[in-house]
Amino acid sequence: MIQLPLSKLSNVGTTIFSQMTQLANENEAVNLSQGFPDFMPDSELLDHVTHFIQKGFNQYAPLGGMMPLKEEIARKIENSHQAVYHPDTEITVTAGGTQAIFTAIATFVKKDDEVIIFEPAYDCYEPTVELFGGIVKRFEMKAPDYEIDWNAVKNLVSDTTKMIILNNPNNPSGKILKENDLQELISIVKDTHILILSDEVYENIVFDGKQHLSICKYPELKERSLLVASFGKLFHVTGWKTGYCAAPKNLTDEFRKVHQFNVFCVNTPIQLALAEYMKNDEHYKQLNSFFQEKRDFMRNGLSGTSFGLLDCEGTYFQALTYDKISDKNDFDFASELTINHKVASVPFSSFYKNKRNDHVIRLCFAKKQETLEKAIENLSKL
């Protein structure tokens, strides 16, 4: 038999999210591992989709996206962050946030370009950089605070640094960037050609009156940044795989050259339904309070257990320490938790290249009340 060549990602396996979801299904466990809601989206939004399908909007959309949706995105960004993007030339609708991230990296990262990421990191960043021949340089944020030492980040910068990837609010830690973080970033990238890829898919899920500081609020950063967001997180429709990338025209022009050969365009009736639904700002302005109730319910329910509750400033993930319960590594503990105690989580080590083990797991609280109640009941027995 002919020995066929391996793929460029031959060392990459199935994502931890798929692994833990499969384990949850096999053991009939409460699945708090993968980040998706188990409740229905607003019926009004579903009605809009039906309307546009029945009205015949079922063919290809334009390359950059349907104009009504791009106009609503531009309006939302300006209202939220006082930043202006031209809907026609600076906003591109994508097949989810991950496709936008993949396309941005594919567009700008060449062989031997260096890309700085912050761990714990969402798992699509590193493989995509490596797929296009880039070199990943990592800054490790550590439990329990997951703070960034910007002097250390500055030392990672070299003449071949092409891009810095941010995730704010951060999945999985739930931490958000503060004013001093953005000012430090400005000081690092000024007078350089470094691009910023800012993954802000949880921008509307920030708690306790804190403010999400988008990359686009800062003109010195906006001019060099590709901002990525997701309607899946915004409106509880992760399966619709719809997001967007906002960037200055010179970056968007290049981004679309790759986008057109990746997916070309995105689901037409879904785009129009989202545009119609976004005309009412309250549909997303209430998201912070909606998820804060769920976060607080989970935290209150687990406060009397042996788990340690780390800060959760944003996202719909709660990080827990379990060192008072077990000295097992986090993957083994998460597996045991799924099999024996019927609650599936994600081990933090999967977000680090070196599989750093701080005895921390991640739980998703974007779930129905009864789902959270069952999970808390099971976890309280440990």
N, C-alpha and C positions, 0 to 999 in steps of 0.2 A: 504494500500500500504506500502511495506517495505521502511523504511527510509534508503537510501543508503548513504554511507559516502561521504563527500565533498572531493574534490581534495586538494592536498597540496598547491595549489595556488588559493584557492577559493575566496580570497579577491582581486584578480587581474582581471581587466577588459580588454576591447579592447584597444590597444595602441592608443595614441593620434594621431599618424600619420594616422591610419586607420579612426579614428573618423573625422578628419578634411578633409581627402580626400573624405569621404562619403558626408560630408556637402557641399564640393565644387561641387561634382557631382550633388547633389540634387538642388543646386542653380545656376548651370551653371556658376560657378566662376572660375577665373584663379587660378589654383592650384599651389601655391608656398609653400605648406605645406610639403608634403612628399618629401624626398630627392632623386629624380630620374630625369634624363634628359628626355626631351620630343623631342629630336632629334635623328636621326639614328646614330649608330656607323659607323666606317669606313667600306666601302664596301669590302676593302681588307681582313679585319678580317672575315667578313661574308662569303667571298669566301673560306677562309681557312676551315671554319666549313663545308661547303658543300663538299669540297674536301675530307676531312677525313671521313665524313659520307658515301660518295659514294665509298671510298676505302675500306670500310668494318670495320672501327674501331668503332664498335657499341656495344661491349660487356664490361663486367666489367673491370675497371682499377685496377691496383695493389692497395693495402691498402693505401700506402703512397702517391700515385699519379704517373702519368706518368713521367718517367725519363727525357724526353726532357724538360718538363715544370719545373721540379724541378731544372734542371741544369740552365735554364734561370733565375729562381728566385734567385738562388745562385749567379749567375753572376751579376744580377741587384743589389743585396744587397751589394756585394763586391765593385762594381763600385760606388755606391751611398754613402755607409757608411763605407767603408774600414773594413768591418767585414766579416769573412769567416764562412760559414755554409756548412757542407758536404751535398750534395743534396740527397744522399740516406738515411742517418741516422738522419738528423737534419732539414729536411723540409717535411711538410705534407700538401698536397693539401686538402682543406676543401670545404664544400658546403656553401661557403660564410663566411664573417667575423664573423657573429653572431654565426654560428655553431662552429667555432673555439673558440670563447669566452666561449660558453656554455660547450664545451668539456674540456677546460682548467680548468674551475671552477669545473666541475663534477669530474675531475681526482684528484684534489688536496685538495678541501675544504671538510672537514668532520664536523660532528656535533660539534657545539660550537667553531669552528675556527672563528677568526675575520678577516674580510676583509675591508680594507680602500678604500673608493671611494671618488671622488671629484665631488661635485655638482656645477653647473648643470651637470647631468650625463645621458648618453645614457641609455635608459630605460630597457635594457636587463640585466644589471649588477646585480642590487639588487634582482630581483625575482629569478635569477639563484642561487645566493648565498644562499638565503633562502630555495630554493627547496632542497638543499643538507644539510640543517641544520646549515649553517653558520650564523654568526652575522655580520651585516653591521655597520660599523662606518663611519661617514660622515664628510668631511670637506666642508663647504659651501663657495664657491667663490661668490663674490657679485658684482653687477653692480656698476659702469660702467667698472671697470678694470679687474675683474675676476682673481685677483692675488692670489697666494698661500702663506699663512703664514706657513713656514715650522716648526717654533717652535710649532705652534698649532698642526701640523700634528704629530710631534714627541711625543706630549702628548697623541695622540691617540694610539700609539704603546704600546702593552703589550706583556706578555709572550705567549699569545695565538694568536697573529697576524700571520696569515698564508700567506696573500697575500695583495699586493697593486695594485689596478687597475688604470692605466693611460689611458687617451684618448688625443692623441697629433698628429695633431692639434685637438682642442676640439670642439666637436659637443654638444651643439649649439653655444657656445660663439665665436668661430672662433679664439681663442687665441692659441699661441704656447708656448711650454716650452723653456726657455732660458738656457744658460750655467750654471748660478747660480742655477737654479732649479734642474738641473741634479746633480750638485755637492752637493747640500743639500740632495737630495735623497740618494746619495752614502753614505753620512755621517750617515744617519738614518739606512740604511739596513746593513752596514758593520758589521761584527761579529754577524750577526743574520742568521736565517734560512728562512727569509721572501722571498717569491717569488714575482715577478713582472709580471703582465699581462699587456702588452702594446698594446693598440688598436691604430694602426697607419694607419687606412684605408684611411686617407686623406693626407698621407705623401707627395704625389706629387702635392698637391694643396696648395702652400705657396707663399705669395705675397711680392711685393716691395723689391725684392732682399734678403729677409730673408732666413735663412737656417733651414731646418727641422733637428732637432737633434734627431736621432733615439736612442732608448735605447741600440741598439747593438753597437753603436760607443764607448761605455764605457765598457771595459773588466770587471770591477767590477760589472756592472749591467747585461751585456750579459750572464754571467755564471749562473744567477738566474732568467732569464727572458724568457717569452713566448711572441714572437712578432707576432701580427696578422695584416694581410693586406688583401686587397680586389681588385679583378679585376673589379668588378662592378663599383667602383669609378674610377679606372685607365683608363678603356676603354669604359665607358658609357654603360655598359651592366649589370645593376643591376639585371635584371631578370634571368641572367645565374647562379646566386648564386654560384660563384666560388671565393675562397680566399685561404689563406694558413696560417700556423703557423710555424714559425722558432724558434727553441730552441735547446740548447745543447742536445747531445744524451741521457743523463740520464733522462732529462725531456721529450724528444720526445718519448722514449721507453714507458713511463707511459701514455703519452697523447694518443698514438696509441692504447693502451689497451682499452680505452674508445671509441675512434673514431671508431674502428672496429664494435662496437655494437651500434653505433649511426647511422652513414650512411654507414659505411664500406668503400665506395669509391665514387668518383665524376665523373660526365659525361665525358666519354672518348674522343669523338671527340672535345668537347669544350677545353679540356686540350691541345690536340695536336695543335689545331688552335691557342690558346693563345701562346704556345711555339714558333710556327712559326712566329707569328706576333711580338713577343718580340725580335726577332733577330735584328730588327731595333730599336735602342735605341731612335730615334727621336719620335717614337710613344707615348712615355710617357714623354720625356724630355720637350716637348712643352706644357705640360698640365698647368704649372703655368701661362704662358702668355695667354693661351687660356681662362682660367677662370678669370684671372685678368681683361681682357677686359670686361667680363660680369659683374664682380663685380663693376668695375669703371663706366660702363654704368648705372647700377642700382643706385649707390651712387650719380652720377651726376644728374640723373633724379629725385631723391628724395631730393636733397640738398636744394631746395627751398620750401620744404613742412614743416609742423609743426612736422614731425617725427624727432627724434634725431638719428643720425647714430653712432653706437658704432664701435670700432676698429674691423676690419676683417683682421686678419693676415694669415688665412688659412681656409680650407674647402670651400664648395660652399654655405655657409649660411651667410646672413647678419642679424645682430641683430639690432632692432629698438626700441627706447623708444617712448612712445606715451602719456606721462603725460601732455603734452601741449594740447592734443586733448580730453582726457577723463580721468576721475578718476575711471572708472570701473576696476574690476579685469581683469587680462589678458585673462582668458578663455572667459569671457563674451564679452570682446572687440574683441577677435579674431573671435568669433562666429558672432558678429554683423558685423564685417568687411567682413566676407564671405557672409552673407545673404544680407546685404544692399549695400555693395560697391563692391561685386563680386571679392574679392581677399582673398584666403585662406592662412593662416599662421599657426604657431604653438606657443602657449603661453609658455613662459619660465617656468612658475610654474609647468608644467608637468615634468620637469627635476629635481624637488626637492621633497623629501619625504614630507616635511611640506607645500608644495604648496606655497613656498615663492613667493610673488608678488612684483616685482620691476617695473611693467608696461613696460615689455619688450616682444616683439614677435620676431619670427624667420622667415625669408623669404629665400627660395631656389632660387638661380639665375642660376642653371644648366638648363637653358631653352633656347628655340629659341628666336631670337631677337624680333619677333613679339609678343611672349608671354610676354617678359619683358616690351615691349612698352605698351601693353594693361594694364598690372598691374600698371605701373607707371602712366598712364593716369587716372586710377581709383583712385589710392592713392592720386594723386595730388588734387583731389576734396575735400579732407577732410579739 
